[in-house]
């Protein structure tokens, strides 16, 4: 047996890749799946191609018409089946204990990651290869530029790699239970489906960077022009407008090629997934990423938010194009929707990062013991066992800065707000976000992950149920609205409405809706007061609990020293 170290790039000599390939490329299963794939692809190709030819069209148009259906089949195989297989396979490896064995093997974590990344979906790669002859026929007979097709498939496989890496992460972090493979499978598929359903909706409100985790921008910016050259009239004009939308991406004031922008966004996400996998591979109980990395990740997220919205708020051409997309919404309504989504996305990101970097109590105790062993007076600030306070407050401050800059731009030349919204409304929104995140990070550290989610159920879901009953059964809409201030989704709606009641907003004629308008400032500050009180009370309890834990550890150390 040789002790030669296998390079990480030599995937075909990777033992993990070989193991997965032998398991997933057994002849009976491979032949069955190949027959299914070839039959389905042949049916789709011939159904489209022959139908167009029989209508008297040229073979060039027929071939171009088959491009998208074949691409959809390839996407289903690689993005859905492949991602699902990676997620379920990683969860099964973890549940069976194979991952613990792999941790002991003399291979670098990156080599192990590559082995699973390309080995688990190896059957899907073979099925994808079976569709390539059909795509070659389409490119030749459709006279489609080969360079553009290769360009597109480069981005296609970059996107596939990202989805497969997310599948690996979901399989790695799911609990070690019997249904972990199904849970990770569902999480991975839901992630991919949501990207293609919800991200185009957010694109309409200026958050364009979210769409670049899909293949849509590159497809519309590169391939679609080749497929639609024969169109004329209104259809041609609409397609030109769609192509112009994706051909140049405006990031702040600089145009960036869609492929470059896509690779930058996906590269950041791939790096994050690799960081998670490497840390989890070295030690299962490690946080998904370090506190320092979470700080940089949130800063990059805020930079992407601002960079996407900046051209919309500063360039008339981009703003007018967005106005066509939003239909009958007034600029004020559009602006408030934009800020609502901004706080929603920032809050979700801060929530996830706070949850990831906050230590459990057993991690905190291990940190105390390690600091004592190394002769330190306290836990090092950047260790997994340290408090999340500084990092949570940093997330809050960065969001405040982004909001203040975007608000100033939105009122600078009257495109959205004719004048600057009241200072009380702007400060109230900042305070609402700050107190909410502060309460979240305190509750997460105080109760741990399990108790944390139960506390959120009590604070967010139960008030919603009570408000629905109060409003529907007792017709007390005002009281129900005050109860809903505990739920962030509705409390931020009240807060954003304080910026300015838009002229284009169609309010129902019912009295209970119009009666709510004078209460909007009070609803906003009620939410601030409640979450501020929860955060302060939780912080007092947290300091008390940490003091008791430290005393117990000191007594434990004295007993061990005396023994």
Secondary structure, 3 states (H helix, E strand, C coil): CCCCCCCCCCHHHCHHHHHHHHHHCCHHHHHHHHHHHHHHHHHHHHHHHHHHHHCCCCHHHHHHHHHHHHHHHHHHHHHHHHHHHHHHHHHHHHHHCHHHHHHCCCCCHHHHHHHHHHHCCHHHHHHHHHHHHHHHHHHHHCCCCHHHHHHHHHHHHHHHHHHHHHHHHHHHHCCCCCCHHHHHHHHHHHHHHHHHHHHHHHHCCCCHHHHHHCCHHHHHHHHHHHHCCCCCHHHHHHHHHHHHHHHEEEECCEEEEHHHHHHHHHHHHHHHHHHHHHHHHHCCCCCCCCHHHHHHHHHHHHHHHHHHHHHHHHCHHHHHHHHHHHCCCCHHHHHHHHHHHHHHHHHHHHHHHHHHHCCCHHHHHHHHHHHHHHCCCCCCCCCCCCCCHHHHHHHHHHHHHHHHHHHHHHCCCCCCCCCCCCHHHHHHHHHHHHHHHHHHHHHHHHHHHHHHHHHHHHHHHHHHHHHHHHHHHCCCHHHHHHHHHHCHHHHHHHHHHCCCCCCCCCCCCCHHHHCCHHHHHHHHHHHHHHHHHHHHHHHHHHHHHHHHHHHHHHHHHHHHHHC
